[in-house]
Amino acid sequence: MTDLVLVVEDSDEDIEAIARAIGRSHPDVGLEFLRSGTGVLPRLGDAGRPRPKLVLLDLNMPGEGGLDVIRQVRADAGFDALRLVVFTSSENQAEAEACYAAGADSYIYKPVNFALFQSVLAQTLDYWRSRDVNVTRTVVPPLGDSSAQA
């Protein structure tokens, strides 16, 4: 059975890069894209459509941002098994901590280099596809930065 990943991203360039990267590393993974956080809860609650196992979530979007989405999803116990992975260009440690406090499973910085971008996404998918629901959350710091704590 194909896993489904819901990608919530407002940047056309990042949507294209994510689709290419995951398509190359995990052609068996289905991708569905939403361009804002506003549509996430209605999409997850749609019983007529398959539920994703993982949400790859941009943090800074117009309207409802990633942090708002995390709070809304975690407020519904029916989505407890859903993995919420923030995939962002923000290196703000306070934002990372706020995401974890709200219930994010992981906070990952988007590399600028496409080869590294692809590698980070492949490793992220491999990691979360192989884990049980109750797993310690991890911060992946940007290259050369050892200040982020797990």
Sine and cosine of phi, psi and omega as CSV:
sin_phi,cos_phi,sin_psi,cos_psi,sin_omega,cos_omega
0.00,0.00,0.67,-0.74,-0.01,-1.00
-0.98,0.19,0.74,-0.67,0.13,-0.99
-0.97,0.26,0.51,-0.86,0.05,-1.00
-0.92,-0.40,0.75,-0.66,0.08,-1.00
-0.90,-0.43,0.81,-0.59,0.09,-1.00
-1.00,-0.08,0.86,-0.51,-0.01,-1.00
-0.96,-0.29,0.85,-0.53,0.01,-1.00
-0.94,-0.35,0.96,-0.26,-0.16,-0.99
-0.48,-0.88,0.71,-0.70,-0.02,-1.00
-0.99,-0.16,-0.19,0.98,-0.04,-1.00
-1.00,0.00,0.84,-0.55,0.04,-1.00
-0.85,0.53,-0.67,0.74,-0.01,-1.00
-0.89,0.45,-0.68,0.73,0.01,-1.00
-0.94,0.35,-0.59,0.81,0.06,-1.00
-0.87,0.50,-0.73,0.68,0.00,-1.00
-0.89,0.45,-0.69,0.73,-0.01,-1.00
-0.91,0.42,-0.67,0.75,0.02,-1.00
-0.90,0.43,-0.70,0.71,0.01,-1.00
-0.88,0.48,-0.70,0.71,0.02,-1.00
-0.91,0.42,-0.71,0.70,-0.06,-1.00
-0.90,0.44,-0.76,0.65,-0.03,-1.00
-0.94,0.33,-0.59,0.81,0.05,-1.00
-0.86,0.50,-0.59,0.81,0.01,-1.00
-0.97,0.24,-0.68,0.73,-0.09,-1.00
-1.00,0.06,-0.51,0.86,-0.08,-1.00
-0.66,-0.75,0.94,0.35,-0.04,-1.00
-0.89,0.45,-0.26,0.97,0.02,-1.00
-0.99,0.12,-0.11,0.99,-0.04,-1.00
-1.00,-0.03,0.78,-0.63,0.09,-1.00
-0.99,0.13,0.65,-0.76,0.01,-1.00
-0.88,-0.47,0.68,-0.74,0.11,-0.99
-0.75,-0.66,0.70,-0.71,-0.09,-1.00
-0.91,-0.41,0.69,-0.72,0.19,-0.98
-0.85,-0.53,0.62,-0.79,-0.08,-1.00
-1.00,-0.09,0.00,1.00,0.06,-1.00
-0.43,-0.90,0.28,-0.96,0.01,-1.00
-0.96,0.30,-0.31,0.95,-0.07,-1.00
-0.86,0.50,-0.58,0.81,-0.06,-1.00
-1.00,0.04,-0.01,1.00,-0.13,-0.99
-0.92,0.39,-0.81,0.59,-0.03,-1.00
-0.88,0.48,-0.71,0.70,0.07,-1.00
-0.86,0.51,-0.63,0.78,0.00,-1.00
-0.92,0.40,-0.71,0.71,-0.01,-1.00
-0.91,0.41,-0.53,0.85,-0.02,-1.00
-0.99,0.10,-0.04,1.00,-0.02,-1.00
-0.97,0.23,0.98,-0.19,-0.07,-1.00
-0.92,0.39,-0.30,0.95,-0.02,-1.00
-0.99,0.11,-0.04,1.00,-0.01,-1.00
-0.83,-0.56,0.49,-0.87,0.00,-1.00
-0.89,0.45,0.61,-0.79,0.00,-1.00
-1.00,0.05,0.75,-0.66,0.05,-1.00
-0.93,0.38,0.42,-0.91,0.09,-1.00
-1.00,-0.01,-0.37,0.93,-0.08,-1.00
-0.60,-0.80,0.63,-0.78,0.12,-0.99
-0.90,-0.43,0.85,-0.53,0.08,-1.00
-0.99,-0.14,0.90,-0.43,-0.29,-0.96
-0.83,-0.55,0.85,-0.53,0.15,-0.99
-0.94,0.33,0.50,-0.87,-0.04,-1.00
-1.00,0.02,-0.76,0.65,-0.11,-0.99
-0.98,-0.21,0.98,-0.21,0.02,-1.00
-0.73,-0.68,0.43,-0.90,0.09,-1.00
-0.90,0.43,0.49,-0.87,-0.03,-1.00
0.96,0.27,-0.74,-0.67,0.01,-1.00
-0.96,0.27,0.89,-0.45,0.02,-1.00
-1.00,0.07,0.00,-1.00,-0.04,-1.00
-0.86,0.51,-0.64,0.77,-0.01,-1.00
-0.90,0.44,-0.65,0.76,0.06,-1.00
-0.88,0.48,-0.68,0.73,0.00,-1.00
-0.89,0.47,-0.70,0.71,0.01,-1.00
-0.84,0.54,-0.74,0.67,-0.01,-1.00
-0.87,0.50,-0.69,0.72,-0.02,-1.00
-0.92,0.40,-0.70,0.71,-0.03,-1.00
-0.91,0.41,-0.69,0.72,-0.03,-1.00
-0.95,0.32,-0.28,0.96,0.06,-1.00
-0.97,0.24,-0.22,0.98,-0.01,-1.00
-0.95,-0.32,0.94,-0.33,-0.04,-1.00
-0.87,0.49,-0.34,0.94,0.03,-1.00
-0.92,0.39,-0.24,0.97,-0.01,-1.00
-0.94,-0.33,0.30,0.95,-0.05,-1.00
-0.84,0.54,-0.56,0.83,-0.05,-1.00
-0.99,0.14,-0.15,0.99,-0.03,-1.00
-0.97,0.26,0.76,-0.65,0.04,-1.00
-1.00,0.09,0.78,-0.62,0.04,-1.00
-0.92,-0.40,0.94,-0.34,-0.02,-1.00
-0.91,-0.41,0.91,-0.42,0.07,-1.00
-0.98,0.19,0.80,-0.60,0.00,-1.00
-0.82,-0.58,0.98,-0.20,-0.24,-0.97
-0.64,-0.77,0.34,-0.94,0.10,-1.00
-1.00,0.00,-0.07,1.00,0.00,-1.00
-0.97,0.26,0.79,-0.62,0.06,-1.00
-0.96,-0.27,0.31,0.95,-0.05,-1.00
-0.97,0.23,0.92,-0.40,-0.05,-1.00
-0.88,0.48,-0.58,0.82,0.03,-1.00
-0.90,0.44,-0.60,0.80,0.05,-1.00
-0.92,0.39,-0.65,0.76,0.04,-1.00
-0.87,0.49,-0.72,0.69,0.00,-1.00
-0.90,0.45,-0.63,0.78,0.03,-1.00
-0.90,0.43,-0.63,0.78,0.02,-1.00
-0.90,0.43,-0.69,0.72,0.04,-1.00
-0.91,0.43,-0.66,0.75,0.02,-1.00
-0.88,0.47,-0.54,0.84,0.01,-1.00
-0.98,0.18,-0.28,0.96,0.06,-1.00
0.87,-0.50,0.23,0.97,0.07,-1.00
-0.91,0.42,0.58,-0.82,0.05,-1.00
-0.99,0.10,-0.47,0.88,-0.02,-1.00
-0.36,-0.93,0.45,-0.89,0.02,-1.00
-0.75,-0.67,0.92,-0.38,-0.13,-0.99
-0.83,-0.56,0.73,-0.68,0.03,-1.00
-0.99,0.15,0.70,-0.71,0.02,-1.00
-0.97,0.24,0.89,-0.45,0.10,-1.00
-0.94,0.33,0.51,-0.86,0.01,-1.00
-0.98,0.18,-0.62,0.79,0.00,-1.00
-0.94,0.35,0.80,-0.61,-0.09,-1.00
-0.90,0.44,-0.63,0.78,0.01,-1.00
-0.88,0.48,-0.67,0.74,0.04,-1.00
-0.94,0.34,-0.63,0.78,0.06,-1.00
-0.83,0.56,-0.75,0.66,0.00,-1.00
-0.89,0.45,-0.68,0.73,-0.01,-1.00
-0.90,0.44,-0.69,0.72,0.00,-1.00
-0.89,0.46,-0.69,0.72,0.03,-1.00
-0.90,0.43,-0.68,0.74,0.01,-1.00
-0.88,0.48,-0.71,0.70,0.00,-1.00
-0.91,0.41,-0.62,0.78,0.02,-1.00
-0.89,0.46,-0.74,0.67,0.02,-1.00
-0.89,0.45,-0.71,0.70,0.02,-1.00
-0.85,0.53,-0.71,0.71,-0.04,-1.00
-0.88,0.47,-0.82,0.58,-0.11,-0.99
-0.96,0.28,-0.44,0.90,0.05,-1.00
-0.95,0.32,-0.35,0.94,-0.06,-1.00
-0.98,-0.20,0.08,1.00,-0.11,-0.99
-0.96,-0.27,0.48,-0.88,0.16,-0.99
-0.98,0.18,0.14,-0.99,-0.08,-1.00
-0.89,0.46,-0.70,0.71,-0.09,-1.00
-1.00,-0.01,1.00,0.03,-0.02,-1.00
-0.79,-0.61,0.60,-0.80,0.05,-1.00
-0.89,0.45,0.66,-0.75,0.00,-1.00
-0.99,0.15,0.53,-0.85,-0.06,-1.00
-0.76,-0.65,0.57,-0.82,0.12,-0.99
-0.97,-0.24,0.78,-0.62,0.08,-1.00
-0.98,-0.21,0.94,-0.35,-0.05,-1.00
-0.96,0.27,0.37,-0.93,0.08,-1.00
-0.91,0.41,0.36,-0.93,0.00,-1.00
-0.82,0.57,0.69,-0.72,0.05,-1.00
0.99,0.16,-0.02,1.00,-0.01,-1.00
-0.91,-0.41,0.88,-0.47,0.01,-1.00
-0.94,-0.33,0.26,0.97,-0.05,-1.00
-0.99,0.17,-0.38,0.92,-0.01,-1.00
-0.95,0.31,0.68,-0.73,-0.03,-1.00
-0.95,-0.32,0.56,-0.83,0.06,-1.00
-0.97,0.24,0.00,0.00,0.00,0.00
